[in-house]
Amino acid sequence: NNTTKNEPDMRRGRIAYRTAKPSTFPELYFTIYEPDATYGPIIVRDNIFIVGDSAPEEAVTFAPNGHDLQFTGNTFQNKPVTIVVDPTCKNAQIENNVGAKTVNKPVDFNHGRR
């Protein structure tokens, strides 16, 4: 439970290393640090995410080259969110997540390092 991740207050929020300023980050993200790297399997199911007011709409993101991804049965509360899955991910089961819609679109490979 990270309740201060997206707060804009410099004393409480998460600070981006590139800008040294508060930034917004997905509630949960899967990232890689080399463009051709892979990751997986991933299993995230039956969790409750209470999304903060300052959290971005893209609450969960999957970087390129993921495989065997299961993200099912989760609940998002407080506001509607989007789960973004990079089109290169294979065998991704992203479904039945209340309060979230899933979209397939490119995700920067090192998006978690903003």
N, C-alpha and C positions, 0 to 999 in steps of 0.2 A: 504494500500500500504506500504509494508515493503521493501524498496529498499536496505537495508544494512544487511539483515538477513544472507546471506552467504558470505559476504566479508571476506577475510582472514586477513585484517588489524585489529590488536588488538584494535584500537581506534574506529573502525566503525562496525566491525562484531559482530555477536552474540557469546557470550562466553559460552561454555559448563560448567555446574556447576561441573561435575565430574573431568574434566581435567584443568579447568581454561584457556583453549586455544580456539581459534576460531574453529568452527565446522560447518558442513553443516546440514541443516534441510530442510525437504520438504517445499514447498511454502505454503502448507495447510495440516495439519494433524489432525486426530481425534484419540484421545487416551483415555485410562482409567488408573486409578491408582491402581486398585485392579484386580487381575487376573480373577475373576468371575463377574465383573461388566458388565453392558450393557449400551448402549447409542442409541439414536434415538428418534424420527425421525430427519433426516437431509435433508435439501433442499438447494442445491447450483446450481444455473442455470444462464446461460446467462452472465457470467463474462468473462473478458479478463485478462489473466495472462501474464505479460511480464516477462519472466524467465531470471534471471541474469546469466552471464557467469559462476559464481562459484556455481550455484545451482546444486544439485544432479539430476541425471536422474529421480529418483523417486520423482516427484514433488508433488504428492498427495498420502497420505496413510490413510487407514482405519484400525484401530485396531480391534482385535477380538470382537465378540459379538455385532456388530452393527445391527440395524434393521430399516427397512423403510428408506433406503438411496436413495436419488435422487441427482445425480450429472450429469446434462445434459446440452447440448448446450453451454458449455464453450469453450473458445479459448485460446490456448497456443501459444505465439509468442516468437521468438528469437532462440529457439532450440526445437527439439522433446523431449517429456517427457513420463514418464510412470505413470499411476495411479495404485496403488497397493491396492487390496481389500483382506482382510483376508478371507479364505474360510468359516469361521464360521458366517460371516455376512449373514443376511437373508433379503429377499425382497429388494435386491440392484438393482437399475436401474442406471447403469453407462454407458452412451452412448452418441453418437453424440458430442464428445469433440474433436474439431479440433486441430491437432498438438499433440495429445496424444494417446497412446495405453493403454489398460487396461489389467492387469494381475491379476490372483488370486494366491496368495501365502501367507504363514504365515507371520504375522507382530507381532513383540514383543508387548505385551500389554501396556508397558509404554514407547514406542519408542519416544514419544515427550519430555521425560525428559533427554535425552542423556546428 
